[in-house]
């Protein structure tokens, strides 16, 4: 069973590199970005645009 990772700030810097490694290892990924989804997620993720819903 794989792990589920949460990466906050996955648009630039170390975020995309870590996200890519997580996906390549076959793990699940929950990632947040403030801008359009980075190419590392293209075709490999369910994307939800908009603010997080609480409650």
C-alpha positions in Angstrom: 0.0 0.0 0.0 1.4 3.4 -1.0 1.5 6.5 1.1 -0.5 9.7 0.6 1.6 12.9 0.5 0.5 16.5 1.1 2.7 19.1 -0.5 1.8 22.7 0.2 3.4 25.1 -2.3 4.0 22.7 -5.2 4.3 25.2 -8.1 8.0 26.1 -7.9 11.1 25.4 -6.0 11.4 22.0 -4.4 7.6 21.4 -4.6 7.5 20.2 -8.2 10.5 18.0 -7.8 9.1 16.3 -4.7 5.7 15.9 -6.4 7.3 14.2 -9.4 9.2 11.8 -7.1 6.1 11.0 -5.1 4.1 10.3 -8.3 6.9 8.3 -9.9 7.1 6.1 -6.7 3.4 5.3 -7.2 2.2 7.2 -4.2 -0.9 9.4 -3.9 -0.4 13.1 -3.9 -2.5 16.0 -2.6 -0.8 19.2 -3.7 -1.7 22.9 -3.4 -0.8 25.7 -5.7 -1.8 29.3 -6.0 -1.4 29.4 -9.8 -2.4 27.2 -12.7 -1.4 23.6 -12.2 2.2 22.9 -13.0 3.0 20.6 -15.9 4.2 17.9 -13.4 0.5 17.2 -12.7 -0.7 17.2 -16.3 -2.7 14.1 -17.1 -1.8 12.5 -13.8 -4.1 14.2 -11.3 -7.7 15.1 -10.6 -7.6 18.9 -10.5 -9.9 21.0 -8.4 -9.8 24.7 -9.0 -11.0 27.2 -6.5 -10.8 27.8 -2.8 -10.9 25.0 -0.3 -14.2 24.3 1.3 -14.4 24.0 5.0 -17.3 22.5 7.1 
